[in-house]
Amino acid sequence: MFNLGKGILGAALSGVSDTIDKNIKKFISENLQKSIAKSEQTLKDKLSDTQLRRMAKTIWDKLEETKVKDLAKGVKLTEKTEWPFYIP
């Protein structure tokens, strides 16, 4: 009896899980473009071209003398890393 009840409950929950997954995917699909547009607008509102240029120059000034090999020391490559970053 226990195994029968467990099987029935498992089948019922499987359907619920599938429905939840479908609803989550549907929500993301329907709202992704709106979220991207809102994020883009927020960035445009908060950052002017002048501010972006100033930040880029500051970053470049700090990194100008940095060698790529020094930056690469902090990067870990794994088997899961895909091209162009991983060369076996």
N, C-alpha and C positions, 0 to 999 in steps of 0.2 A: 504494500500500500504506500509505504514511504517513497519508494522509487517512482511509482506511478504519479503521486502528487508532485514530486520533485520535477518530473518530466513535464507535467502540465504547466507548472509554475514557470519553468524555464522557457517553454514555448511562448507563454503569454508575455513574459518579460522581454523576450527577444523581439517581439512585435513592437513593444513600447520603445525599446532602444532604437530600433530602426526608424520609428516615427520621430523620435527626438532628434536623431542624426539628420533626417531629411529636413526637419523644421529649422535646425541650426544652419544647415547648408543653404536653405532657401533664404533665411534672414540675411546671412552674409552676402549672398549673391545679390539680393535686392538693395542692400545698403552700402555695398563696397564703393561704388562710384560716388555716391553722395559723401561718404566719409573722406575719400580722396580729394574731392572738390573742396570740401570744407577745410581740410588740412592745407591744401594749396593756397586757398584764400587767406587763411590765418597767417601763413608764412609771408604772403605778399603784403598783408597789412602790417606785419611786425618788422619786416626787413626791407629797407629801401635798397635801391641799387648801390647807393653810396656806402651804406653799411656793409653790404655784401663784399664790395670791392675792398673796403678797409679791413674786414676780417680775413679775406683771401691774402691780402698783402702781409698782414701780421703773421699768418700761418706760414706763408712762403719765406718771410724773413727768418723765422725760427728754424725752418727746415732746410734752407738753402745750402748750408754747409754739411748737412747730414748725408752720410753715405747709405746707399740702399742696403748694403750688407749689414749695417748696424740696425736698420729697421727690421730686416728679416730675422734677426735674432729673437724677436718677440713673437714670431709666427710659428705655430706648430702645424705641421702637415700630417694628415692621417690618411689611411687608405680610403676613407669616405670622401675626402676632398676630391673634387672633380677638376678636370682640365679647365682652364689653363694653369691652375695652381698646383696640381699634383703630377709629378712625373716619376713613375716608378723606377 
